[in-house]
C-alpha cells in the first residue's frame, strides 16, 4: 500500500557530479562555476500536489519546499543535489524542480522539492 503503482508517475532526474570553472570570452576565470550533472535517469515515484499548511512538518518549519515525492524503493539514488523534470515532459528543456531535502526512514524515502525557474 505504501507504493501503489497507480499513484506513481515517471520523474526524470540528473544527479550532481562535479563543478567546472567558468571562463569569459578572453579565457579568463570569472570566479563562477558551472555545475556538471550525470546522465538523465528516470524512476516511478509518488509526487504530491502543491504543498498546503499542515500540523505535521516532516522536514521542519524553516525549510521552503513546494511539493513532496515518496517511494518505498530504498535503492532510489536521488539526493539533495539532484535536478528534476516533473511537470515538463521534454527533457531537452531546463529542469523545473530541485531536491531540497531527503528524509530516509526504515521503509520509505521522502523528498522535499522546490520549483525553480531556469532560463533556457
DALINGI-V357519 format. One record per residue. N is the residue number from 0. RES is the residue in three letters. SS is DSSP state (helix for helix, strand for strand, loop for the rest). OMEGA is omega in whole degrees, -180 to 180 (* if undefined). NEAR is the number of other C-alpha atoms within 10 Angstrom. Layout:
((N/RES/SS/OMEGA/NEAR) (N/RES/SS/OMEGA/NEAR))
This chain:
((0/UNK/loop/-177/5) (1/UNK/loop/-170/11) (2/UNK/loop/-178/15) (3/UNK/loop/-179/11) (4/UNK/helix/-177/11) (5/UNK/helix/178/7) (6/UNK/helix/-176/12) (7/UNK/strand/173/17) (8/UNK/strand/179/14) (9/UNK/strand/178/14) (10/UNK/strand/176/19) (11/UNK/strand/-177/20) (12/UNK/strand/173/24) (13/UNK/strand/178/22) (14/UNK/loop/178/19) (15/UNK/strand/179/17) (16/UNK/strand/-172/12) (17/UNK/strand/172/11) (18/UNK/strand/178/12) (19/UNK/strand/-179/10) (20/UNK/strand/177/11) (21/UNK/strand/179/14) (22/UNK/strand/175/14) (23/UNK/loop/-176/9) (24/UNK/loop/179/7) (25/UNK/loop/179/6) (26/UNK/loop/179/8) (27/UNK/loop/175/9) (28/UNK/strand/180/12) (29/UNK/strand/-176/11) (30/UNK/strand/177/9) (31/UNK/strand/178/11) (32/UNK/strand/171/13) (33/UNK/strand/176/11) (34/UNK/strand/179/12) (35/UNK/strand/-180/12) (36/UNK/strand/-179/16) (37/UNK/loop/-178/12) (38/UNK/loop/177/9) (39/UNK/loop/178/13) (40/UNK/strand/176/13) (41/UNK/strand/176/13) (42/UNK/strand/174/16) (43/UNK/strand/-175/17) (44/UNK/strand/179/20) (45/UNK/strand/-179/22) (46/UNK/strand/-180/20) (47/UNK/loop/170/13) (48/UNK/loop/180/10) (49/UNK/loop/-177/9) (50/UNK/loop/173/11) (51/UNK/loop/177/7) (52/UNK/loop/179/6) (53/UNK/loop/179/7) (54/UNK/loop/-179/6) (55/UNK/loop/-179/8) (56/UNK/loop/-175/10) (57/UNK/loop/-175/12) (58/UNK/loop/-178/16) (59/UNK/loop/-175/8) (60/UNK/loop/-176/9) (61/UNK/loop/-178/7) (62/UNK/loop/-179/13) (63/UNK/loop/177/13) (64/UNK/loop/-176/19) (65/UNK/loop/-177/17) (66/UNK/strand/174/18) (67/UNK/strand/172/19) (68/UNK/strand/178/18) (69/UNK/strand/178/21) (70/UNK/strand/174/22) (71/UNK/loop/177/19) (72/UNK/loop/-175/14) (73/UNK/loop/178/12) (74/UNK/loop/179/8) (75/UNK/loop/-174/12) (76/UNK/loop/174/13) (77/UNK/loop/-180/19) (78/UNK/loop/-174/17) (79/UNK/loop/180/17) (80/UNK/loop/-178/16) (81/UNK/loop/172/19) (82/UNK/strand/-170/25) (83/UNK/strand/169/27) (84/UNK/strand/-177/23) (85/UNK/loop/-178/19) (86/UNK/loop/179/12) (87/UNK/loop/178/15) (88/UNK/loop/180/12) (89/UNK/loop/-177/11) (90/UNK/loop/173/14) (91/UNK/loop/176/9) (92/UNK/loop/-179/12) (93/UNK/loop/179/16) (94/UNK/loop/-179/24) (95/UNK/loop/177/17) (96/UNK/strand/171/23) (97/UNK/strand/179/23) (98/UNK/strand/179/21) (99/UNK/strand/178/19) (100/UNK/strand/177/18) (101/UNK/strand/180/18) (102/UNK/strand/-177/14) (103/UNK/strand/172/13) (104/UNK/loop/-178/9) (105/UNK/loop/-174/7) (106/UNK/loop/-171/10) (107/UNK/loop/171/14) (108/UNK/strand/179/18) (109/UNK/strand/-180/19) (110/UNK/strand/168/24) (111/UNK/strand/-177/22) (112/UNK/strand/-177/23) (113/UNK/strand/177/19) (114/UNK/strand/-180/17) (115/UNK/loop/177/14) (116/UNK/loop/-177/9) (117/UNK/loop/178/10) (118/UNK/loop/-180/7) (119/UNK/loop/*/7))
